[in-house]
Structures are given as C-alpha cells and as structure tokens.
C-alpha cells in the first residue's frame, strides 16, 4: 500500500484533521482510506468507483450533506 500514490481533496491552504484518501492501483482497483486510520483500506473496482463518482456528480448523495 505504501507504493500507491494517495490523493486527497483538501482545499488549498487547509489541512483538516480527517479526510479521505484515494489511490488508483496498478491492478486496476481503487483504494480508499481515512487519514486517521491509514492501515485500514477499502478496495473497490474501477467500475464501481466510476458509478459512485457519477452518482455524486448527479446529486444522488446530497441528502447526506443536509
């Protein structure tokens, strides 16, 4: 897992105590972890990740923000 290029969405100039990190693996899978517990990693397929992102963009999860 250390070889993965972990990315996080954090506004410039901010460093919140907790955030989600995402990495695309060389095996085609997508890896997710929380910054406070980097040892616990969730793995999903690229197709499922793409469907999730499409849902986010379409507003399917907006109810969770309210």
C-alpha positions in Angstrom: 0.0 0.0 0.0 2.9 2.4 0.6 3.7 2.3 -3.2 0.3 3.8 -4.1 0.0 7.5 -5.0 -2.6 8.6 -2.4 -4.6 11.6 -3.4 -6.8 13.8 -1.2 -9.3 16.5 -1.8 -8.4 19.3 0.6 -8.9 23.0 -0.1 -5.7 24.8 -0.7 -4.2 26.2 2.4 -6.2 23.9 4.7 -5.2 20.7 6.4 -8.2 19.2 8.2 -7.6 16.6 10.9 -9.6 14.0 8.9 -10.0 13.4 5.2 -10.4 10.7 2.7 -7.5 9.5 0.5 -7.9 7.7 -2.8 -5.4 5.8 -4.9 -5.6 4.0 -8.2 -3.7 0.7 -8.0 -1.6 -0.8 -10.7 -4.1 -3.7 -10.7 -6.9 -1.5 -11.9 -8.6 -1.4 -8.5 -9.3 1.8 -6.4 -8.1 2.0 -2.8 -9.7 4.3 -0.2 -8.6 5.1 3.4 -9.2 7.6 6.1 -6.3 9.9 7.1 -6.8 9.0 10.8 -6.6 5.2 10.2 -4.3 4.6 7.2 -3.9 0.9 8.0 -7.5 0.2 7.2 -8.0 0.2 3.4 -11.2 -0.3 1.4 -10.8 -1.8 -2.1 -13.2 -1.5 -5.0 -13.3 -1.9 -8.7 -12.8 0.9 -11.1 -16.4 0.3 -12.5 -17.9 0.7 -9.0 -15.8 3.8 -8.3 -16.8 5.4 -11.6 -20.5 4.7 -10.8 -20.1 6.3 -7.4 -18.5 9.4 -8.8 -21.2 9.6 -11.4 -23.8 9.5 -8.6 -22.0 12.2 -6.7 -22.0 14.5 -9.7 -25.7 13.8 -10.3 -26.6 14.8 -6.7 -27.7 11.3 -5.6 -26.0 11.7 -2.2 -26.9 15.4 -1.5 -29.3 14.2 1.3 -26.3 13.2 3.4 -25.0 16.8 3.4 -28.2 18.4 4.7 
